[in-house]
Amino acid sequence: MALFGKLKAGGFMDEIRCDEPSYLIWKWHPNGSQTGDNNRENAIRWGSSLRVKEGEVAVFVYNQKNGVMQDFIKGPCDQILKTENLPVLASVVGLAYEGGTPFQAEVYFINMARVIQVPFAVPFFDLYDPRFLDFGVPTAVRGKLTFNIADYREFIKLHRLTNFDLNAFQTQIRDAVSRYVKGVVANAPAEKNIPVVQIERDIPRINELIEADVKSRFENDFGVNITAIDINAIEVDKSSEGYIQLKSVTQDIAAATVQAQSEVNIKNLHDQQKINAENMEETMRIQREEAQYAQRKETESSHFAAYQLEKQAEVGIAGANALGQMGINGGTEMSGGGGLNPAGMMAGMAMGGAIGQNMAGMMNNMMGGVQQLTQQGTTPPPVVTTMYHVAVNGQATGPFDMATLSPMILAGTLTKETLIWKQGMENWVAAGTVQELQSLFNVGTTPIPPVPPTL
């Protein structure tokens, strides 16, 4: 069943509506009623019409023995009032009131659409920097608070509509916001690390802190919705002794900090420059050595044949010297009869001479080949020479070519029973069994005459 019937022309006693151009809370009075005459002032007759505009809420308040009861009608609404269809009224009004007897109810209109702005000002109070609590700086705050009623049920719980006065309510709002703003600003230097001498430059941040703190408080304490808080100015009394002293101290500290930081920066710069110079010197040294090494290798590559000849000559000369020394040592050993070993001496000398001659021939041939290659600009394939290793006193010597083995045979240090080996052989074999060496053993030799005995 509907709360109200359709609006009909005529047949109603009163028209319940609010025509105030600007209001927050407004109480309706019947036509002809006088303030203070509660029976007539609050008497509502059956058949009256109710008109509630968009953004308004009509509140019917019934005072009963068991407490205050309320009915809420949100706009828009334009209907004829039927007492039996008001939910609360149906339970508190007896049958004797049906059919036109007035019932007692207070009607209030709440403007949900109105936005109210309240200017506020926090008078000068001492603001302290947590680092220098001896210097209080007089500071004042000015701004504007904007709010509206979002939850009318919660608003009614917190305020008595009967005695509601907008001016008194705005005064309460102004006092509260001044108190809240003062608390936020006073704690900002310590909690948010905002220097007192620079606080007037940080209004946007202070504004955000105040909005976060005040919004929830006003919802809980006054039942209103804060739409905006605008801090117009934070005034610091710069002529006060506290400000002058604090400014002097902070300037000295700032100057000392800047100087210390500058010294640190200069030292870091010098250290970095020193490190860079050392790194540059080391880098240049490495690059120089690498360039010299690359140049040396490039030179060796460009004259590879001469470089190879040089190294081979060094190896050959060292081998010849070692082999000649071995012959000398063998020649100086005493025989079983206490005499010298001429055969060993001659063999060592022969082998050393043969290797020397062989190396000299190799060097002459290689030098001639290098000159010829230099003139022709081409590199011929290497000449394949068979090289043999000879076992001497259980040790491998060589390798030796055919030209070196021939004088060794003549000296008697290489016989048919001497073990030799060349690349491709599986094991050491007697020299006489090698076919290409048989021609060296068949050459006739003149026996060495015996050495006459020493007298």
DRENTI-611827 format. One line per field, with one value per residue (C-alpha): x, y, z; residue in one letter. Coordinates in Angstrom, 2 decimals. Example, Ala and Ser with C-alpha at 12.3 -4.5 7.8 and 13.67 -1.06 7.14 Angstrom:
% residues 2
xx	12.30 | 13.67
yy	-4.50 | -1.06
zz	7.80 | 7.14
residuo	a | s
This chain:
% residues 455
xx	0.00 | 1.36 | 2.42 | 0.45 | -2.44 | -2.42 | -2.72 | -6.33 | -7.60 | -9.10 | -10.05 | -6.90 | -6.40 | -2.68 | 0.15 | 3.38 | 6.26 | 9.45 | 9.82 | 12.98 | 15.56 | 18.57 | 18.52 | 20.10 | 17.45 | 13.95 | 10.86 | 7.38 | 4.45 | 0.74 | -1.02 | -2.28 | -0.25 | 1.75 | 5.24 | 5.08 | 1.55 | 2.73 | -0.73 | -1.58 | 1.98 | 2.45 | -1.10 | -1.36 | -4.80 | -5.82 | -6.01 | -3.06 | -0.65 | 3.12 | 5.55 | 9.26 | 11.64 | 14.60 | 17.53 | 15.26 | 14.19 | 11.04 | 11.32 | 8.18 | 9.04 | 6.57 | 7.06 | 5.63 | 5.90 | 8.33 | 10.58 | 10.97 | 9.93 | 10.57 | 9.34 | 11.52 | 10.17 | 12.82 | 12.05 | 10.78 | 7.32 | 3.94 | 1.09 | -1.89 | -1.06 | -2.98 | -2.39 | -3.07 | -0.29 | 2.55 | 4.46 | 5.26 | 2.00 | -0.06 | 1.44 | 1.06 | -2.30 | -5.47 | -8.67 | -10.24 | -7.95 | -9.09 | -11.23 | -9.74 | -8.70 | -5.35 | -2.27 | 0.78 | 4.06 | 6.93 | 7.98 | 11.52 | 13.03 | 16.72 | 18.49 | 20.78 | 21.79 | 23.08 | 26.80 | 27.88 | 31.19 | 32.57 | 35.65 | 37.95 | 41.07 | 43.55 | 45.04 | 48.78 | 50.25 | 53.87 | 55.24 | 58.41 | 61.09 | 61.85 | 65.59 | 65.47 | 62.77 | 64.03 | 62.66 | 58.85 | 57.69 | 54.21 | 52.16 | 48.56 | 46.42 | 43.50 | 41.23 | 37.76 | 35.79 | 33.11 | 30.62 | 27.14 | 24.86 | 25.31 | 23.79 | 20.68 | 19.89 | 23.33 | 23.02 | 19.72 | 21.22 | 23.93 | 21.74 | 18.37 | 16.30 | 13.90 | 16.52 | 18.76 | 20.28 | 22.41 | 24.46 | 25.25 | 26.06 | 28.45 | 30.11 | 30.65 | 32.09 | 34.39 | 35.70 | 36.27 | 38.10 | 40.32 | 41.20 | 41.93 | 43.98 | 46.08 | 46.91 | 47.99 | 50.16 | 51.76 | 52.81 | 53.90 | 57.54 | 58.18 | 56.03 | 56.60 | 60.06 | 58.91 | 61.23 | 59.35 | 61.08 | 59.84 | 56.36 | 54.57 | 56.03 | 54.56 | 50.84 | 49.75 | 51.28 | 49.83 | 46.43 | 46.55 | 47.43 | 44.52 | 41.99 | 42.98 | 42.65 | 39.55 | 37.33 | 36.88 | 36.53 | 33.68 | 31.82 | 32.00 | 31.44 | 28.95 | 27.53 | 28.57 | 30.59 | 33.68 | 33.93 | 36.94 | 39.38 | 41.34 | 44.23 | 44.53 | 47.62 | 50.04 | 51.41 | 54.70 | 55.59 | 59.02 | 59.53 | 59.36 | 62.48 | 61.90 | 61.81 | 64.94 | 66.91 | 65.69 | 66.48 | 70.02 | 70.68 | 69.30 | 71.24 | 74.49 | 73.74 | 72.77 | 75.97 | 78.09 | 76.28 | 76.83 | 80.52 | 80.98 | 79.16 | 81.25 | 84.45 | 83.24 | 82.33 | 85.73 | 87.55 | 85.46 | 86.23 | 89.98 | 89.90 | 87.94 | 90.34 | 93.32 | 91.71 | 90.87 | 94.46 | 95.89 | 93.44 | 94.32 | 98.06 | 97.61 | 95.33 | 97.86 | 100.68 | 98.67 | 97.72 | 101.36 | 102.60 | 99.85 | 100.70 | 104.41 | 103.57 | 101.24 | 103.87 | 106.54 | 104.28 | 103.38 | 107.10 | 107.77 | 104.83 | 106.08 | 109.61 | 108.55 | 111.16 | 114.06 | 112.65 | 112.30 | 115.86 | 117.16 | 115.45 | 116.54 | 120.11 | 120.02 | 118.73 | 121.25 | 124.20 | 123.12 | 122.75 | 126.13 | 127.82 | 126.14 | 127.07 | 130.65 | 130.91 | 129.65 | 132.44 | 135.05 | 133.84 | 133.91 | 137.43 | 138.80 | 137.49 | 140.19 | 140.13 | 140.43 | 144.22 | 144.49 | 144.94 | 142.93 | 140.01 | 141.09 | 138.22 | 135.61 | 137.42 | 137.59 | 133.96 | 132.80 | 134.91 | 133.69 | 130.06 | 130.40 | 132.12 | 129.59 | 126.65 | 128.39 | 128.93 | 125.37 | 123.96 | 126.20 | 124.91 | 121.33 | 121.82 | 123.40 | 120.61 | 117.89 | 119.42 | 119.62 | 116.02 | 114.91 | 116.64 | 115.13 | 111.66 | 112.09 | 112.89 | 110.15 | 107.55 | 106.43 | 107.10 | 108.09 | 107.06 | 109.62 | 112.16 | 111.41 | 114.52 | 114.67 | 115.84 | 117.02 | 117.32 | 120.40 | 120.61 | 123.80 | 124.42 | 120.72 | 119.67 | 118.00 | 119.99 | 119.24 | 117.47 | 120.25 | 120.05 | 122.06 | 124.88 | 125.36 | 125.14 | 127.94 | 130.79 | 129.34 | 129.79 | 133.31 | 134.10 | 132.76 | 130.16 | 127.40 | 127.65 | 125.31 | 124.27 | 123.47 | 119.73 | 118.10 | 114.53 | 112.75 | 109.18 | 106.95 | 108.83 | 107.05 | 110.25 | 113.97 | 115.94 | 119.59 | 121.08 | 122.39 | 118.85 | 117.75 | 118.12 | 118.74 | 121.63 | 123.44 | 125.20 | 126.82 | 128.22 | 129.62 | 131.96 | 135.55 | 137.38 | 141.05 | 141.67 | 143.00 | 146.65 | 147.33 | 148.71 | 152.29 | 152.89 | 154.24 | 157.80
yy	0.00 | 3.42 | 5.90 | 8.69 | 8.78 | 10.71 | 14.48 | 15.67 | 19.16 | 20.49 | 18.41 | 19.04 | 21.24 | 22.15 | 22.05 | 20.79 | 22.24 | 24.35 | 27.53 | 28.81 | 29.88 | 28.83 | 26.60 | 23.52 | 22.52 | 24.13 | 23.37 | 23.50 | 25.22 | 24.92 | 28.01 | 30.18 | 28.39 | 30.28 | 29.38 | 27.83 | 26.39 | 22.85 | 21.35 | 23.60 | 24.06 | 20.35 | 19.41 | 17.72 | 16.97 | 14.15 | 15.23 | 17.62 | 17.50 | 16.93 | 18.34 | 17.52 | 18.83 | 17.04 | 17.04 | 17.43 | 15.03 | 15.56 | 14.15 | 13.47 | 13.33 | 11.80 | 12.19 | 9.14 | 7.60 | 5.01 | 7.64 | 9.68 | 8.03 | 9.28 | 8.87 | 9.96 | 10.98 | 11.73 | 14.04 | 14.44 | 13.87 | 15.58 | 13.60 | 13.75 | 12.67 | 9.66 | 9.15 | 5.43 | 4.85 | 6.44 | 3.42 | 4.81 | 6.72 | 3.59 | 1.96 | 4.89 | 6.45 | 4.72 | 4.07 | 7.21 | 9.34 | 7.87 | 9.99 | 13.48 | 14.01 | 15.89 | 13.97 | 15.52 | 15.46 | 17.84 | 18.15 | 19.16 | 19.64 | 18.80 | 20.26 | 17.53 | 19.61 | 22.66 | 23.12 | 25.34 | 27.20 | 28.24 | 30.48 | 29.85 | 31.36 | 29.94 | 32.81 | 33.04 | 30.18 | 29.20 | 26.70 | 24.79 | 23.15 | 19.76 | 20.42 | 23.77 | 23.68 | 26.89 | 29.05 | 29.40 | 31.06 | 32.72 | 31.23 | 31.75 | 29.84 | 31.05 | 29.03 | 27.89 | 24.69 | 23.37 | 20.66 | 19.23 | 16.62 | 13.22 | 10.86 | 12.58 | 9.71 | 9.96 | 13.75 | 13.56 | 11.15 | 13.69 | 16.81 | 17.79 | 19.10 | 20.93 | 23.38 | 23.32 | 26.71 | 27.03 | 29.94 | 28.06 | 24.96 | 26.93 | 28.33 | 24.78 | 23.77 | 26.80 | 26.15 | 22.47 | 23.00 | 25.64 | 23.20 | 20.36 | 22.56 | 23.89 | 20.33 | 19.27 | 22.35 | 22.13 | 18.50 | 18.88 | 19.93 | 16.86 | 14.26 | 15.35 | 16.91 | 20.33 | 23.17 | 25.90 | 28.67 | 27.08 | 25.94 | 28.78 | 27.49 | 24.03 | 24.92 | 22.18 | 19.45 | 20.92 | 21.12 | 17.41 | 16.52 | 18.60 | 17.10 | 13.54 | 14.34 | 16.55 | 14.58 | 11.51 | 13.62 | 15.73 | 12.65 | 11.13 | 14.30 | 16.28 | 13.89 | 16.11 | 15.39 | 17.56 | 18.34 | 20.67 | 22.37 | 25.28 | 26.77 | 30.32 | 31.29 | 30.20 | 33.36 | 33.34 | 36.34 | 37.05 | 40.03 | 37.88 | 37.11 | 33.37 | 33.51 | 35.68 | 33.37 | 30.21 | 31.69 | 32.58 | 29.09 | 27.29 | 29.53 | 28.78 | 25.07 | 25.27 | 27.14 | 24.63 | 21.76 | 23.28 | 23.85 | 20.29 | 18.87 | 21.00 | 19.72 | 16.16 | 16.75 | 18.31 | 15.42 | 12.91 | 14.79 | 14.76 | 11.07 | 10.26 | 12.26 | 10.46 | 7.08 | 8.05 | 9.21 | 5.95 | 3.92 | 5.93 | 5.42 | 1.68 | 1.48 | 3.33 | 1.07 | -2.05 | -0.61 | 0.32 | -3.19 | -4.77 | -2.50 | -3.39 | -7.08 | -6.86 | -4.96 | -7.52 | -10.38 | -8.55 | -8.13 | -11.81 | -12.79 | -10.54 | -12.11 | -15.57 | -17.43 | -15.45 | -15.82 | -19.60 | -19.81 | -17.91 | -20.24 | -23.36 | -22.11 | -21.51 | -25.01 | -26.58 | -24.76 | -25.75 | -29.39 | -29.40 | -27.96 | -30.52 | -33.40 | -32.17 | -31.90 | -35.46 | -36.57 | -34.73 | -36.30 | -39.70 | -39.13 | -38.15 | -41.18 | -43.59 | -47.05 | -50.17 | -50.07 | -46.53 | -44.89 | -42.35 | -43.27 | -41.80 | -43.43 | -41.70 | -38.42 | -38.70 | -39.77 | -36.76 | -34.42 | -35.99 | -35.81 | -32.21 | -31.24 | -33.07 | -31.40 | -28.05 | -28.59 | -29.83 | -26.76 | -24.47 | -26.09 | -25.81 | -22.17 | -21.44 | -23.28 | -21.57 | -18.14 | -18.75 | -19.95 | -16.91 | -14.59 | -16.46 | -16.37 | -12.69 | -12.07 | -14.35 | -13.47 | -17.14 | -19.87 | -23.34 | -26.48 | -27.79 | -30.47 | -33.82 | -35.12 | -38.46 | -38.02 | -40.79 | -41.00 | -42.90 | -44.76 | -43.74 | -45.25 | -46.08 | -42.48 | -41.28 | -38.65 | -36.77 | -36.67 | -36.80 | -36.76 | -38.99 | -36.48 | -36.57 | -40.37 | -40.96 | -39.47 | -41.20 | -44.54 | -43.59 | -42.70 | -46.04 | -44.56 | -45.87 | -49.56 | -52.02 | -53.21 | -49.64 | -49.15 | -46.40 | -45.16 | -42.83 | -41.60 | -44.39 | -47.25 | -49.22 | -50.12 | -49.44 | -51.60 | -52.27 | -49.78 | -52.57 | -53.81 | -50.49 | -50.78 | -47.08 | -47.08 | -50.14 | -48.03 | -46.03 | -49.19 | -50.55 | -47.58 | -48.70 | -47.11 | -46.95 | -48.41 | -46.05 | -46.91 | -48.00 | -45.48 | -46.33 | -47.07 | -44.28 | -44.84
zz	0.00 | -0.94 | 1.69 | 0.00 | -2.38 | -5.62 | -5.28 | -5.80 | -6.31 | -3.07 | -0.05 | 1.96 | 4.97 | 4.79 | 2.29 | 3.78 | 1.76 | 2.09 | 0.04 | 1.75 | -0.90 | 1.16 | 4.21 | 5.73 | 8.33 | 8.25 | 10.38 | 8.84 | 10.70 | 9.79 | 8.54 | 11.41 | 14.08 | 16.65 | 17.83 | 21.27 | 20.84 | 20.33 | 19.90 | 16.99 | 15.80 | 15.27 | 14.32 | 10.92 | 9.49 | 7.28 | 3.64 | 3.76 | 0.82 | 1.02 | -1.49 | -1.24 | -3.93 | -5.46 | -3.00 | 0.05 | 2.78 | 4.89 | 8.42 | 10.50 | 14.19 | 16.68 | 20.41 | 22.14 | 25.57 | 24.31 | 22.70 | 19.54 | 16.29 | 12.77 | 9.20 | 6.23 | 2.84 | 0.18 | -2.69 | -5.24 | -3.76 | -4.52 | -2.95 | -0.54 | 3.00 | 4.38 | 8.04 | 8.04 | 5.52 | 7.47 | 8.78 | 12.22 | 12.59 | 11.94 | 15.04 | 17.43 | 16.50 | 17.79 | 15.86 | 17.35 | 15.17 | 11.86 | 9.56 | 10.00 | 13.60 | 13.59 | 14.72 | 16.36 | 14.40 | 13.79 | 10.16 | 9.23 | 5.81 | 5.33 | 2.30 | 0.94 | -2.07 | -0.29 | 0.07 | 2.96 | 3.14 | 6.50 | 6.69 | 9.62 | 11.12 | 13.61 | 15.64 | 16.24 | 18.24 | 18.88 | 16.37 | 17.30 | 15.21 | 16.85 | 16.43 | 18.26 | 20.90 | 22.51 | 19.70 | 19.39 | 16.17 | 16.19 | 13.33 | 12.14 | 9.58 | 7.49 | 5.20 | 4.18 | 4.85 | 2.46 | 3.56 | 3.05 | 4.63 | 2.98 | 5.57 | 6.99 | 9.37 | 10.95 | 11.05 | 12.92 | 15.45 | 16.27 | 16.38 | 17.80 | 14.92 | 17.29 | 18.48 | 15.43 | 14.61 | 11.48 | 12.83 | 16.01 | 13.96 | 11.72 | 14.81 | 16.09 | 12.71 | 12.66 | 16.17 | 15.44 | 12.17 | 13.77 | 16.52 | 14.09 | 11.75 | 14.60 | 15.69 | 12.21 | 11.61 | 15.06 | 14.49 | 10.86 | 11.56 | 13.72 | 11.94 | 8.32 | 8.68 | 7.45 | 8.62 | 10.48 | 8.54 | 5.28 | 6.34 | 4.57 | 1.28 | 1.82 | 1.90 | -0.62 | 1.53 | 4.73 | 3.00 | 2.15 | 5.74 | 7.09 | 4.65 | 5.62 | 9.33 | 9.36 | 6.96 | 9.15 | 12.31 | 10.94 | 9.70 | 13.17 | 15.24 | 13.12 | 10.53 | 7.62 | 4.51 | 3.96 | 0.24 | 0.40 | 2.74 | 1.32 | 3.31 | 2.06 | 4.01 | 6.71 | 8.29 | 10.19 | 12.33 | 10.88 | 13.17 | 16.30 | 18.30 | 18.00 | 14.22 | 14.01 | 16.29 | 14.55 | 11.15 | 12.28 | 13.67 | 10.64 | 8.26 | 10.10 | 9.98 | 6.33 | 5.49 | 7.41 | 5.71 | 2.28 | 3.02 | 4.32 | 1.34 | -1.01 | 0.61 | 0.28 | -3.36 | -4.08 | -2.41 | -4.30 | -7.51 | -6.83 | -5.91 | -9.03 | -11.20 | -9.63 | -10.23 | -13.79 | -14.40 | -13.01 | -15.05 | -18.14 | -17.58 | -17.09 | -20.11 | -22.28 | -21.06 | -21.92 | -25.28 | -25.97 | -25.11 | -27.15 | -30.09 | -29.82 | -29.58 | -32.56 | -34.55 | -33.67 | -34.70 | -37.90 | -38.67 | -37.98 | -40.18 | -42.99 | -42.77 | -41.66 | -43.75 | -42.31 | -38.80 | -39.27 | -40.59 | -37.58 | -35.12 | -36.98 | -37.03 | -33.30 | -32.68 | -35.06 | -33.53 | -30.04 | -31.15 | -32.84 | -29.77 | -27.54 | -29.81 | -30.17 | -26.40 | -26.12 | -28.46 | -26.46 | -23.24 | -24.83 | -26.05 | -22.68 | -20.84 | -19.78 | -21.31 | -19.29 | -19.75 | -18.45 | -21.91 | -23.82 | -26.14 | -29.47 | -31.34 | -29.14 | -29.50 | -33.23 | -33.45 | -31.44 | -33.51 | -36.71 | -35.68 | -34.51 | -37.69 | -39.78 | -38.02 | -38.34 | -42.04 | -42.38 | -40.61 | -42.67 | -45.83 | -44.60 | -43.74 | -47.14 | -48.92 | -46.85 | -47.31 | -51.02 | -50.93 | -48.95 | -51.44 | -54.34 | -52.74 | -52.02 | -55.65 | -57.00 | -54.38 | -54.00 | -51.41 | -52.78 | -50.94 | -48.39 | -49.50 | -47.89 | -46.09 | -44.32 | -40.74 | -38.40 | -34.62 | -33.37 | -30.04 | -28.21 | -24.76 | -24.47 | -25.31 | -28.51 | -30.41 | -33.60 | -35.85 | -38.46 | -42.24 | -44.60 | -44.87 | -41.11 | -40.78 | -43.31 | -41.21 | -38.15 | -39.94 | -40.97 | -37.36 | -36.18 | -33.88 | -36.13 | -37.02 | -38.62 | -35.16 | -33.90 | -33.36 | -35.38 | -35.89 | -38.30 | -38.55 | -39.84 | -38.13 | -35.43 | -33.48 | -33.36 | -35.87 | -36.61 | -39.04 | -41.29 | -41.97 | -43.46 | -47.22 | -47.92 | -45.42 | -46.82 | -49.42 | -46.61 | -44.98 | -48.30 | -48.87 | -48.40 | -45.54 | -44.67 | -41.25 | -38.68 | -37.88 | -34.35 | -31.96 | -30.99 | -27.31 | -25.22 | -24.03
residuo	m | a | l | f | g | k | l | k | a | g | g | f | m | d | e | i | r | c | d | e | p | s | y | l | i | w | k | w | h | p | n | g | s | q | t | g | d | n | n | r | e | n | a | i | r | w | g | s | s | l | r | v | k | e | g | e | v | a | v | f | v | y | n | q | k | n | g | v | m | q | d | f | i | k | g | p | c | d | q | i | l | k | t | e | n | l | p | v | l | a | s | v | v | g | l | a | y | e | g | g | t | p | f | q | a | e | v | y | f | i | n | m | a | r | v | i | q | v | p | f | a | v | p | f | f | d | l | y | d | p | r | f | l | d | f | g | v | p | t | a | v | r | g | k | l | t | f | n | i | a | d | y | r | e | f | i | k | l | h | r | l | t | n | f | d | l | n | a | f | q | t | q | i | r | d | a | v | s | r | y | v | k | g | v | v | a | n | a | p | a | e | k | n | i | p | v | v | q | i | e | r | d | i | p | r | i | n | e | l | i | e | a | d | v | k | s | r | f | e | n | d | f | g | v | n | i | t | a | i | d | i | n | a | i | e | v | d | k | s | s | e | g | y | i | q | l | k | s | v | t | q | d | i | a | a | a | t | v | q | a | q | s | e | v | n | i | k | n | l | h | d | q | q | k | i | n | a | e | n | m | e | e | t | m | r | i | q | r | e | e | a | q | y | a | q | r | k | e | t | e | s | s | h | f | a | a | y | q | l | e | k | q | a | e | v | g | i | a | g | a | n | a | l | g | q | m | g | i | n | g | g | t | e | m | s | g | g | g | g | l | n | p | a | g | m | m | a | g | m | a | m | g | g | a | i | g | q | n | m | a | g | m | m | n | n | m | m | g | g | v | q | q | l | t | q | q | g | t | t | p | p | p | v | v | t | t | m | y | h | v | a | v | n | g | q | a | t | g | p | f | d | m | a | t | l | s | p | m | i | l | a | g | t | l | t | k | e | t | l | i | w | k | q | g | m | e | n | w | v | a | a | g | t | v | q | e | l | q | s | l | f | n | v | g | t | t | p | i | p | p | v | p | p | t | l
